[in-house]
Amino acid sequence: MSNKKRILLVEDELDYGKMVRMRLDAAGYDVTLATDAYHGAQEIIKKDFDLVILDLMMPMGGGESVLERMRAIPAKAHIPVVILTAKPLDDRLTEYARVHDVSVIFGKPYDAEEFLSTIASILSEAPAN
């Protein structure tokens, strides 16, 4: 069994998702890519992850529905979440993230070095599954 940290990436833009997954894979993480909200929610229910990276604007419910479902499942509610979105980083989004215990919000495009450093920091602080 691998000791790699498991990350779920929920991103509907396939090429963008593949690029993010490639960076995370290269950094040593075990990454699962779900390309819509429905499949993202199903992955969370079926598997254990150390971190979820979540786009907000996508088909089949949007990233907000995934986050809210995840937070409603006691065994999954503790999983750290990083939002990666093209939405404007306004007060509404900041408040939403605070209420739903989101670790950090990254706008698209993002700085890859800062992104990977932040992911590493979050995972080093997260309790083991």
C-alpha positions as CSV (number, residue, x, y, z in Angstrom):
1,M,0.0,0.0,0.0
2,S,1.3,3.4,-0.9
3,N,2.0,6.1,1.7
4,K,1.3,8.8,-0.9
5,K,-1.2,11.4,0.2
6,R,-4.5,11.0,-1.7
7,I,-6.0,14.0,-3.4
8,L,-9.3,14.3,-5.2
9,L,-9.3,17.0,-7.9
10,V,-12.8,18.0,-9.0
11,E,-12.4,20.0,-12.3
12,D,-14.7,20.0,-15.3
13,E,-12.2,21.4,-17.8
14,L,-10.5,18.2,-18.7
15,D,-7.2,19.8,-20.1
16,Y,-6.9,22.0,-17.1
17,G,-7.6,19.1,-14.7
18,K,-5.0,17.0,-16.4
19,M,-2.4,19.8,-16.1
20,V,-3.1,20.3,-12.4
21,R,-3.1,16.5,-11.9
22,M,0.3,16.2,-13.7
23,R,1.8,18.9,-11.3
24,L,0.4,17.1,-8.3
25,D,1.6,13.7,-9.5
26,A,5.1,15.1,-10.1
27,A,5.0,16.4,-6.5
28,G,4.4,12.8,-5.3
29,Y,0.7,12.8,-4.7
30,D,-1.9,10.1,-5.6
31,V,-4.5,12.1,-7.6
32,T,-8.0,11.1,-8.7
33,L,-9.6,13.4,-11.2
34,A,-13.4,13.8,-11.3
35,T,-14.7,15.9,-14.1
36,D,-18.1,17.0,-12.7
37,A,-19.8,17.5,-9.4
38,Y,-21.8,14.3,-9.4
39,H,-18.7,12.1,-9.9
40,G,-16.7,14.2,-7.4
41,A,-19.4,13.6,-4.7
42,Q,-19.4,9.9,-5.6
43,E,-15.6,9.6,-5.2
44,I,-15.8,11.3,-1.8
45,I,-18.4,8.8,-0.7
46,K,-16.6,5.7,-2.0
47,K,-13.0,6.5,-1.1
48,D,-10.8,8.2,1.5
49,F,-8.9,11.3,0.5
50,D,-6.4,13.5,2.4
51,L,-7.4,16.6,0.5
52,V,-10.0,17.8,-2.0
53,I,-9.3,20.4,-4.6
54,L,-12.6,21.8,-5.9
55,D,-13.6,23.9,-8.9
56,L,-16.9,25.7,-8.2
57,M,-18.3,26.3,-11.6
58,M,-19.1,23.0,-13.2
59,P,-22.0,20.8,-14.4
60,M,-24.1,18.4,-12.4
61,G,-24.5,20.5,-9.2
62,G,-21.4,22.7,-9.1
63,G,-18.5,22.5,-6.6
64,E,-20.6,24.1,-3.8
65,S,-22.9,21.1,-3.8
66,V,-19.9,18.8,-3.5
67,L,-18.5,20.7,-0.6
68,E,-21.8,20.9,1.2
69,R,-22.4,17.2,0.8
70,M,-18.9,16.4,2.0
71,R,-19.3,18.5,5.1
72,A,-22.6,16.8,5.9
73,I,-20.9,13.4,6.1
74,P,-19.3,13.1,9.6
75,A,-16.6,10.7,8.4
76,K,-15.6,13.1,5.6
77,A,-16.3,16.5,7.1
78,H,-12.7,16.9,8.4
79,I,-11.1,16.6,4.9
80,P,-9.3,19.8,4.0
81,V,-10.6,21.6,0.9
82,V,-8.8,23.9,-1.5
83,I,-11.0,25.9,-3.9
84,L,-9.5,26.4,-7.4
85,T,-11.9,28.7,-9.3
86,A,-12.3,31.2,-12.0
87,K,-15.0,33.0,-10.0
88,P,-14.1,36.5,-8.7
89,L,-12.5,36.3,-5.3
90,D,-15.1,38.6,-3.7
91,D,-16.5,39.0,-0.2
92,R,-19.3,36.5,-0.9
93,L,-16.9,33.8,-1.9
94,T,-14.6,34.5,1.0
95,E,-17.5,34.3,3.5
96,Y,-18.8,31.1,1.8
97,A,-15.3,29.6,2.2
98,R,-15.1,30.6,5.8
99,V,-18.5,29.1,6.7
100,H,-17.6,25.8,5.0
101,D,-14.1,25.6,6.5
102,V,-12.2,25.9,3.2
103,S,-8.4,25.9,3.8
104,V,-7.6,28.3,0.9
105,I,-9.0,29.7,-2.3
106,F,-6.9,29.9,-5.5
107,G,-8.0,31.9,-8.5
108,K,-7.4,30.6,-12.0
109,P,-4.8,31.0,-13.3
110,Y,-2.7,30.2,-10.2
111,D,1.0,30.3,-9.3
112,A,2.1,26.7,-9.5
113,E,4.9,27.1,-6.9
114,E,2.6,28.8,-4.4
115,F,-0.1,26.2,-5.1
116,L,2.1,23.2,-4.5
117,S,3.7,24.8,-1.4
118,T,0.3,25.5,0.1
119,I,-0.9,21.9,-0.7
120,A,2.2,20.5,1.1
121,S,1.6,22.7,4.1
122,I,-2.1,21.8,4.4
123,L,-1.3,18.1,4.1
124,S,1.5,18.2,6.7
125,E,-1.0,19.7,9.2
126,A,-3.9,17.4,8.3
127,P,-4.7,14.5,10.7
128,A,-4.1,11.1,9.2
129,N,-7.0,9.2,7.8
